[in-house]
């Protein structure tokens, strides 16, 4: 098995506390990634590890997504895989799954009202201490940020298992969501029944990508924006920001489903 990549050592000079000093530092690798699929191709820039999941997720969420731009596919995420040949990643997708049964629609639809995207999913509930412990587990794990200060991270948390079942790190925060979606497509995991944990701020673009992946509950260590809050309210998505275990705090911006227990 090929050894995982490591940041590149560099000799630099640093200005600190009013003086220059030599410093042995490290810099993250960033490489071009060529991706092709039936009907198209693109090039990404990324950390050179687990590229197959990145390529698969990117194609599913940004190139061939068949749902609304800020919501999941009606039929759920497609299965697929990615293989590398001569330095090019080839993404193959399975046929679209059948749409969910009528019984799976949001409760609003049963009353004859407009269904709220995301309201029907049930990732479970967490108390305040449990949510903080979840973030402590997520952010406290050793990662590529250590030593480089260059990486975002995102994770898939299972409330029923009480653990982060998948974690992704990359230089780009959107790449992290792509990686999680690619893993879910490869393994057949329904992300709507899990919590998305992120280190990055939740902007409109990140929120939309998370929704295309199927997430209905997003917890960020960082800030949110008015656009992401408005979108979350409209779609019945639970959105939590500033979840910082060391400060023992978090802010619930939207939680129509009551997933964050009092």
Buried (B, 14 or more C-beta within 10 A) or exposed (E): EEEEEEBEEEEEEEEEEEEEEEEEBBEBBBEEBBBBBEEEBBEBEBBBBBBBBBBBBBBBBBBBBEBBEBBBBEBBBBBBBBEEEEEEBBBEBEEBBEEEEEEEBBEBBEEEEEBBBBBBBEBBBBEBEBBBBBBBBBBEEEBBBEBBEBBBBBBBBBBEEEEBEBBBBBBBBBBBBBBBBBBBBBEEBEBBBBBBBBBBBBBBBBBBBBBBBBBBBBBBBBEBBEBBBEBBBBBBBBBBBBBBBEEEEBEBBBBBBEBBEE
